[in-house]
Amino acid sequence: MNDNAVEAAIAAVRADVALLHGELVRYGLVVWTGGNVSGRVPGTDYFVIKPSGVAYDDLTPDNMILCTLDGEVVPGTPGSERSPSSDTAAHAYVYREMPEVGGVVHTHSSYAVAWAARGEEIPCVITGMADEFGGPIPVGPFAVIGDDSIGRGIVETLRGHRSRAVLMRNHGPFTIGVTAKDAVKAAVMCEDAARSVHLARQAGEVIPIPQEKIDALYARYQNVYGQQEDERR
Ligand SMILES: O=C(CO)[C@@H](O)[C@H](O)COP(=O)(O)O
């Protein structure tokens, strides 16, 4: 891509990622400054992520932070005077290891965090999970924040897995998507599933869905549901 095209692509992802942070608030997936969204800049070795610890109300395209796939801030770019998200190394690791991933999201949404605190995967007992995740939502290993440990846990759990969400043990959900919006959708649907299955289990035994039905539901939802122009994985 020529320089103008790269600049335009970066500006588009900055605007998209800044706007998508508002969706985490709208769906009640974060409190205070918890959580983060990033988006890969297509056709480049860059991604955009939020600044660490900045209030959601104050996030704008210009204070998003442009990073290399090594997780380094690109100096002299808008927002580069601030520190990037605490999870930048994790997001960068996912982008390096999973080239099909265009967006990464992390939240502390309550019901998903409760499953993560127990280190228990969410069983696929509702058709909405079969549609969206094609099976259970798995648990990833306990990993401390700050280096690529969390990223390694995300990749080792989700590589080859249908789910776009992973519950990092004792921490919370991380999701991936073909775009940042797709990853935000996975975070919204992960919390919805975590809540519904939690409530069901409180009232009694949940009923597994036969694998062939899960497969059929997943295939229909991924390939038929919605409009033909919708993003497809
Ligand atoms: O999980 C943690 C802290 O334990 C972080 O992911 C926060 O939830 C968001 O941190 P920033 O993106 O604002 O640095």
The ligand as an SDF file (V2000), in Angstrom:
LIG
                    3D

 14 13  0  0  0  0  0  0  0  0999 V2000
   -7.0090   -6.9870   33.5030 O   0  0  0  0  0  0  0  0  0  0  0  0
   -6.4330   -5.9140   33.6440 C   0  0  0  0  0  0  0  0  0  0  0  0
   -5.8270   -5.4960   34.9230 C   0  0  0  0  0  0  0  0  0  0  0  0
   -5.6970   -6.6400   35.7320 O   0  0  0  0  0  0  0  0  0  0  0  0
   -6.3640   -4.9430   32.5090 C   0  0  0  0  0  0  0  0  0  0  0  0
   -6.6190   -5.6290   31.3030 O   0  0  0  0  0  0  0  0  0  0  0  0
   -7.4520   -3.8940   32.6490 C   0  0  0  0  0  0  0  0  0  0  0  0
   -8.7000   -4.5510   32.6260 O   0  0  0  0  0  0  0  0  0  0  0  0
   -7.3990   -2.8620   31.5410 C   0  0  0  0  0  0  0  0  0  0  0  0
   -6.1220   -2.3110   31.5600 O   0  0  0  0  0  0  0  0  0  0  0  0
   -5.7150   -1.1820   30.4920 P   0  0  0  0  0  0  0  0  0  0  0  0
   -6.1000   -1.6690   29.1060 O   0  0  0  0  0  0  0  0  0  0  0  0
   -6.5060    0.0820   30.8400 O   0  0  0  0  0  0  0  0  0  0  0  0
   -4.2320   -1.0070   30.6870 O   0  0  0  0  0  0  0  0  0  0  0  0
  1  2  2  0
  2  3  1  0
  2  5  1  0
  3  4  1  0
  5  6  1  0
  5  7  1  0
  7  8  1  0
  7  9  1  0
  9 10  1  0
 10 11  1  0
 11 12  2  0
 11 13  1  0
 11 14  1  0
M  END
$$$$
